[in-house]
């Protein structure tokens, strides 16, 4: 159920915390960012959260750690329309699309006193599948290839490695 007639998210969301939140955002690139110590005493905690109809989002070379959800409560304290808290470093909602997390990292210091979801990556976005991984690999290859010298030998070697990587992903 929803907490308000005009609400688009289920349950009470007022206690949730986010380090970076993108909602209804288009063509955004966040790069070389550090998100740490995101704590919610009574709700979910997200390091980077891509919400609703956001699309064409790239989160690149970002570090997110020390995420703590439901710090002051246990699972038994959450009743009614209130969702069990989630602790997630990088999240993309099911209504978002073309969201890429490239070179993102965490030391996996993610905690949830309410025993809800605890993940580094929770990507529910449209197209978050093997194809999404393939596109991320292709993008990574393009970046790598453009930063190398334009020698024919170097480009040939990089292309061969890329083709081998594609074959492994497709198996």
N, C-alpha and C positions, 0 to 999 in steps of 0.2 A: 504494500500500500504506500501511498505518498503522504507526506506531512503537510502539504498545502495544495489546494486545488490547481494552482498554476505551476506547481513543481514539475520538473522534468526528471528528477533523480529520486529513487525510492528511499523511504525512511527519512529520519532526521539527519541532516548533513552538517549542522552547525558546529559540531565538535571536530570536524576533519581538518587536518593541516596539510599544507603543500609547500614544498620549497619553490617549485616553479609550476605554474598552472597555465595551460593553453586551452582556451575554450572558444570554439567557433573561430579558430585562427587558421589562416591560409598562407602558405609559402613562408614558413618561419624556419630559420636555421639557428640553433643554439650550439655554440662551439666553445671548447676549452673552459668549461664551467665546473665549479666545485660546490656541491650541495651537501651539507652535513648537519646532524643534530636536529632532525625534524621530529618533534614529539607532540603527540596528542594524548591527553589524559583520558578522554572519553570517546574517542572516535578513531577513524582511520588516519594513517600518516603516509604521505607519498613524497618521494624526492622530486620526481618529475612526473606530472600527470597531464596527459593529452586527453581532453574531454570533448564530448558531443561531436559536432560535425567538423572538427578540425581536420585539415588534409594538407598534403604536401609539406610534411614536417620532418626535419632532420635534426636529431640530437647527436652531436659528434664530439668525440673525445671528452666526455663528461664523467666526472667522478661523483658518486652519490653513496653516502654511508651514514650509519648511526640513525636509522629510522626506527621509531618506537610508537606503536599504536596501542590504544587502550591501556595506557600505563597505570591508571589508578583503579581499574576494574577487572573483573574476571568475566568469563563467558556467561555465567549465570545472571549477571547484572543486566544483560541486554535482552529486553522483551519487547513485545508489540511491533511497531513498524521499524524499530531501530535495527539497522544492519549490524551484523558482527563486524567489528573493525578489521581492516586490512592494513598490513605493513608492506609497502612495495617501494623499491628504489626507483624503477622506471615502469610507468603504466600508460597504456593507450586503450581507451574505451572502445566498445563494440561499434559505436557510431562514427568513429574516426577512420580515416583511410590514408594510405600512402605515408605511413609513419615509419621512419627508419631510425634505429639506434645503432650507431656505428662507432666502434672504439670506446664504448661506454663501459665503466668498470665500477666495482664495489668490493669492499673487503667482507661483505656478507654479514655485517653487524646490523641485522634487521630483527626486531623483537616485537612480540605481540602478546600481551598479558591475557587477552581474551581468546587466545587459541584460534584466531581467524587466519586468513591467508597471510603467509609470510614468504615473499618472493623478491628476487632481484629484478627479474623481468616478468611483467604480466601484460603481454601484448594481445589484446582482443580485437585490434583494428581490422577493418575490412582488408583482406588480402594478406594478412599476417600468416604466411604459410611458407612452404618451400620456395614459392615464387618470390616472396619478399626477401628471403635469404639470398636467392639468386641475384636479385636486383642490387642488394647491398654489396655482394661480392663483385658484381660488375662495376658498381660505382667505386668501390675500393680499388679495383684494378685500374680504372681510368685515372684516378688520382695518383696511383703509384706510377703508371706509365708516363703521365705528364711531368712527374717530378724527376724522371730519369733522363739521361742524355738521349738525344734523338739518334743514336747510332742504330744502324740497321740490325746489327747483331743483338743489341740490348732489347730492341723492340720485338725481334723474332723470339728471343728467349722468354720475354714476358708474355707474349701471346701464347706460346706453347704451354706455359704454366697455367695461364688462365683457362685454356681449353681443357687441360687435365683437371683443374678444379671443377669446372662445369660437369665433366663426366662423372666425377666422384659424387657431386651433389645430386645428379640425376639417377644414380644407381639405387 
